[in-house]
Amino acid sequence: MGLQSKLFKGDAKLEAAANSDPAHIAPGAKGSHVGKIQQALIKLDGAAITADSAYGPATATAVAAFKQKRQILNFAGKIDNIVGKKTIARLDEEMLAKEGGGGSVGTGGAGKFGLNFAIPAGLANSIGAGSPVTIQPFTRSPMILIKTFDKRDPDSTKNDLNNTNPPQPKLTFLETLAVGLSIGDPVSLLEFKMSLELRTLAGIVGLDMFQRFKLNTFPKKVEEFNSGHGLGKLVEGLDVFKKAHDSIRSEFEDALKKQAATGTLDVNALEAKTNTAGKFGRPQLTNPDGIKTSLDLAIPRSQLQLQAVIGGSFQGGQAELIAFSADANTGTYTATFKYIMIDHFGVDNGDVLGPPPHGSPGQVAFWVLQHTHGPGFCPYLTTVILERSVSGRFI
């Protein structure tokens, strides 16, 4: 769907910025599309700028202030002064409400307390036409919606983050035989075996993760990969990730609708605080009235690249709400979810034995480097971080 406000609708450059990251509008830009952004900032935030169609320092400061109030973050989780997809969408949404005589409430809304709005007759639901809905401002960003805890402390069943020599727990007789022939190999040969296998199976992504392993000097270090990295792109393309996102979005919207039916919308009440067990038996934090879909995603065997660097599934993760706003006058909301998926880039003792894909020369070399060579060659936490902005109706 294109831009909807009268001010923005039909402007080719603004429409492009709303649909494509490379088309974002940054300081230094000039043109009528910049003038429209300036007009919106003046009308919505009372920005002390002139609509001169030049994206100068004052406009950049006003954009950053607009985004700060609404917690519109970039992929690094920071506030910047660029008008991209999320910022255009928010400006357009608020201008549309402004043009229709409405107003929005969010992280940077019209006050610090819940505000009452009458629901238009055309949007009446179970509350009843004309009844007020109280919208509480979102105050807990970032707020955990669901969390699956990954297992980081080595034990008899999981020791892929252990790098001690001898390993904890000790190798079994068969595992000792499997690694025995490679223990005396020079580091260069072990590196070659491991990197060749990762390059063959996972390409540039595999080589990058190998280099991080080679240079890492302490176990459990967190290595982050976002949508700009090849690993992030692979995860973004997974059907299981897309389905998880769609499910979380649906569960989130259903929860909002249930709240609105009571007369009060408080997204803060969806924070995960209840301890449960996840689908793989891992400890999980949920909310009985909130999100149920976890992010310990299984990797299909057909996804060879991810199988090579992640394995059968992510070992933990969480969904966070980092931005939220709602408009009681139109019954709509916008939200930004942050997905964090965690895995361990290291090998268990048992990985040196078959059946395939375990027991390969690369995995045996991986184990030997991890346990008998240093500094460096330490296992780490692979953390994939993706963001998704959504909008919908709560009545």
Secondary structure, 3 states (H helix, E strand, C coil): CCCCCCCCCCCHHHHHHHHCHHHCECCCCECHHHHHHHHHHHHHHCCCCCCCCECCHHHHHHHHHHHHHHCCCCCCCCCCCCECHHHHHHHHHHHHHHHCCCCCEECCCCCCCCEEEECCHHHCCCCCCCCEEEECCCCCCCEEEEEECCCCCCCCCCCCCCCCCCCCCCCCHHHHHHHHCCCCCCHHHHHHHHHHHHHHHHHHHHHHHHHHHHHCCCCCEEEEECCCCHHHHHHHCCHHHHHHHHHHHHHHHHHHHHHHCCCEECHHHHCCCEEEECCCCCEEEECCCCCCCCCCCECCCCCHHHHHHCCCECCEEEEEEEEEEEECCCCEEEEEEEEEEEEEECCCHHHHCCCCCCCCHHHHHHHHHHHHCCCCCCCEEEEEEEEEEEEEECC
